[in-house]
Amino acid sequence: MVDLEGRHYVTPGFIDSHMHFESAMLTATEFSKLSIPTGTTTLICDPHEIGNVLGPPGIKAMAEECALLPNHVYLRVPALTPDSPGLETAGYSISSKDIAEMLGYKCVDGIGEIQGVTAPQFVYRFTPEVFSDTIASAMYARSIGKRVDGNAAGLLGNELAAHIIAGGGEISCHETTTKEEAIEKLRFGVYVLMREGSTQRNMSACIKAVTVDRLDSRHLICATDDMLAEDIEKHGHMDEVIRRVIEEGVSPVEAIQMATINAAAWHGLSGVGCLAPSKLADIVVLHDLESVQVKSVYLEGRHVAEDKELLVPLPSYVYPVSVKRSVRRGPVASDELKVTALGSLAAVRAIELIEFQNLTGQKTFMLPVEQGFVQPSVEHDVLPLAVVGRHSRQASIGRAFVTGFKLKAGAMAESVSHDAHNIIAAGANYEDMKAAINRVIEMQGGLAIAKDGRVIGELALPVAGLMTDEISGRELSRKMEALTRLAAEELGTKVRGPFMHLSFLSLTTSPTWKITDRGLIDVSNHTILSPVVQ
């Protein structure tokens, strides 16, 4: 028995209802070492990223690791990779043929975000087979008692209804960005996972459905989606999200419910989410409710953390060689990254980066042309952007421009590039882009910063080009802090989490313009655009 002497508050262990280990670039083990001391005892992970690169073998390896952990980790496998067939190239094409096998892996309790049907009308028009295949996967999962997560970015009315049906009739959505959208989804019976991650923050808009319109909050749930290791270490995990909900005017008790009992109800986890007889003793002891300052953490009654320090050993997990060496193409030349045009001046299309969103805007600029190649404009923040396919030796390269990064020099590249995870790069010039990309290729995946033709910062990610099993979470946090500082001081960008923002410029299920190895993508119309306005 533990006597708290009436000085503390006790809550159920916190649940992150939708997240990706790959976005933190950490294995499940190292992520858990950082998150357990913050009070997070249950993780619902979507291995969508490693699935895009390696298919079922990569997901199985992650499932094997998760089964060794003391916290509760559940995986929701992808129904489809790539999410936009014909618009991007993944390392493996997952479909309903793989679902029965993957749902049988350890720790798997359902299907993850069904991004392939995020834009119903265009999927019907261009790839109708995706709808029928997703429905087949969803109905099979539901027939054996598994859940299905939705991905209804910007969907209302009939399109939202179509997406719900594709998910088998009951879904969640972590892509809600406005109060109006949240209200519509709640009225349609959707569980709204209010995303509050490192670079995507939508909770403050979603929570207004409760604080302004006074809707019932039982279908509102906290989730992070994508968290940087350094943010967890510095600020916290679900405890920090709960604090932000309280700051929006929600009572501490109701805010905690959104990360405990509400989450457990959606996920069908009867043993967690509340403190009651016969339930698991996943317990968080708080110094006080308002500040959600975590004192102690218990997992199934075992004291596992005290004052933000982990008390139990989590052995390091080393991934098999079979999920490494995933970059299959050779080095690039700078001319391969350039956009060609006739004349001396060209109108070009540029993706507009929007900070704290994975949504993007669309803009057009006039740029000079020299020797047949469009020249970037650092002065006007119109920079070259490229995605180099890495899943085959003869992979294609997509080219476009980006505005919003405000790089003044150099370039940055990475193999974390949602969701097909080819190599994405942005820079102030093509030579530095080439240097950064080729270093990522040489490392077999990772992050690189180049300036004046040489690499000045890097991080190797040997596991599928997405994660590292060679350093601890705290070590990675230090390395990412150094790389972010380098990007600010040497390259000039002031964007928070620049590598994470860069990685989402290739996410073809989120409006409006994105880039893949196939080129500039008009997400809303499911088409490939020329980077030069003809």
Secondary structure, DSSP 8 states (H G I E B T S, - for coil): ----TT-SEEEE-EEEEEE-HHHHTB-HHHHHHHHGGGTEEEEEE-THHHHHHH-HHHHHHHHHHHTT-SSEEEEEE-S-SSSSBTTB--SS---HHHHHHHHTSTTEEEE---GGGSSHHHHHHH-HHHHHHHHHHHHHHHHTT-EE----TT--HHHHHHHHHHTTS--EES---SHHHHHHHHHTT-EEEEEB-SS-B-HHHHTHHHHTT----TTEEEE-BS--HHHHHHH-SHHHHHHHHHHTT--HHHHHHTTTHHHHHHHT-TTSSS--TTS---EEEES-TTTT-EEEEEETTEEEEETTEE-S--------GGGB---------GGGG--B-SSSEEEEEEEEE-TT-S-EEEEEEEEEEETTEE--BTTTTBEEEEEE--SSTT--EEEEEEES----S-EEEES--TTT--EEEEESSHHHHHHHHHHHHHTTSEEEEEETTEEEEEEE-TBTTTBBSSS-HHHHHHHHHHHHHHIIIII----SSHHHHHHGGG-TTSSSEEEETTEEEEGGGTEEE-SB--
